[in-house]
Amino acid sequence: MKKENVGIAGLGVYIPNNKMTAKELSDATKGVWSEEAVIEKLGIVEKKLPAEGDGSQIMGVYASLNALKDANISAEEIDCVLCITEEWKEYPLTTSANHIIQEIGATNAWGIDVQNRCCTSVSAMKLAKDILIADDEVNAVLVAGGYRNCDVVDYEDSDVSMMFDLAAGGGAIILKKNMDKNLLLGTHIISDGSLARSAGSLVGGINQPVTPENMKDFMKLRILEPNYMKNRLKEVSSDNWIKCIDKSFEKSGIEKKIDFLAILHFKRSAHYAFLKANDLTEDQSIYLENYGHIGQIDQILSLHLALQEGKVKDGDNVVMLAAGIGYTWASNVIRWGKVN
């Protein structure tokens, strides 16, 4: 009996027209970060900002429509929507997955909002595969959402400089049962609960409701435990990423060989050091210095760009690598092209 598989049927992205240049970001820090430092250290030549009307939820809709076009299928063929839209969106507490279902016309789909910070795409793809394998009634899953946490960055808070790259955009990926190509193989995820409240927003929740006095801090991203977070990440982050990659290949049942690494945007030196440590060339990844960090959209965007630029060909092993504040690390392996 043939073993069921899950493959990528289509990809879609939505990138806003607005942008912030390195000079503009430097100015926003009141010169604490020079333009040169923004480019060379933070790795931002420019980053994408939302234009008028580019809400987090609607950008996920735009990306979903592009993914449907890429997959050449109708919205009615989608059985499930796993929405990766960030919590910062048009209307708090509204359901983002159901909004996508409505706007794209996926009348046969049910939906769930999934949230794992910047790990959400990789995590949701694992959930999608597990649902497709386990549920006979599900044959196509749309993983999609939008992101614009750039709105909630305080450029005068040096503690959050690691988040100065936050940008805006949408991404979508369609996975289908028994595609026999572009197979999603193994995934491994590691979470560290000790970092759960190391970063986030102090104002706007139950513990600190919004008042006239604290309104300026409403939903602003802060590093709540800067020393602990810095030391803990230095201790475990790199090892956790390597473990995720190794375990995802082990679960895939294939030899570890990375042909293309779809990785999130982070500071320039760390990106190239990671490539070197894993015997990868610069051509085996794309540094998103002209986009910024679009949260959980980065891996979808990176694969999309790699396909456009011919950096991924049939038979290649694509690794999506993610890390989300809170703190979770994740890796998956995708074997691109037709199954031999």
Number of C-alpha atoms within 10 A of each C-alpha: 3 5 6 11 18 23 24 24 23 22 26 25 28 25 22 18 13 12 18 19 17 25 18 15 23 21 16 14 17 12 13 14 22 16 20 15 14 24 21 16 15 25 25 30 21 22 25 24 24 21 13 9 9 24 21 26 29 24 29 32 29 25 24 33 23 20 25 23 15 15 17 11 14 13 20 13 16 24 21 24 28 27 29 34 32 23 21 19 19 14 12 9 9 12 15 32 27 18 17 26 25 13 15 16 15 20 14 12 21 15 20 15 19 23 19 20 21 28 28 28 33 28 25 22 23 20 16 25 22 12 18 24 19 10 9 9 11 18 19 25 28 32 32 38 36 36 32 27 25 24 16 17 19 19 19 16 14 15 15 18 18 12 24 23 30 24 26 31 33 34 33 31 26 25 26 26 22 17 17 16 21 24 24 23 22 21 27 22 22 15 16 15 11 12 18 14 16 19 18 16 17 21 20 16 11 8 8 12 12 17 12 6 7 13 13 11 17 17 19 18 21 22 22 17 14 14 11 14 21 12 10 14 14 11 11 11 16 13 12 21 22 17 18 22 26 19 20 24 25 17 15 18 11 14 9 15 13 18 19 25 25 25 23 27 26 21 19 18 12 14 18 16 12 14 15 12 8 11 10 17 12 13 12 18 24 20 22 23 20 16 25 29 28 29 31 31 29 28 25 24 27 22 23 19 18 20 12 10 9 8 16 22 15 12 16 17 25 24 27 24 24 28 26 18 19 21 23 24 28 27 31 29 28 25 23 19 18 13 12 6
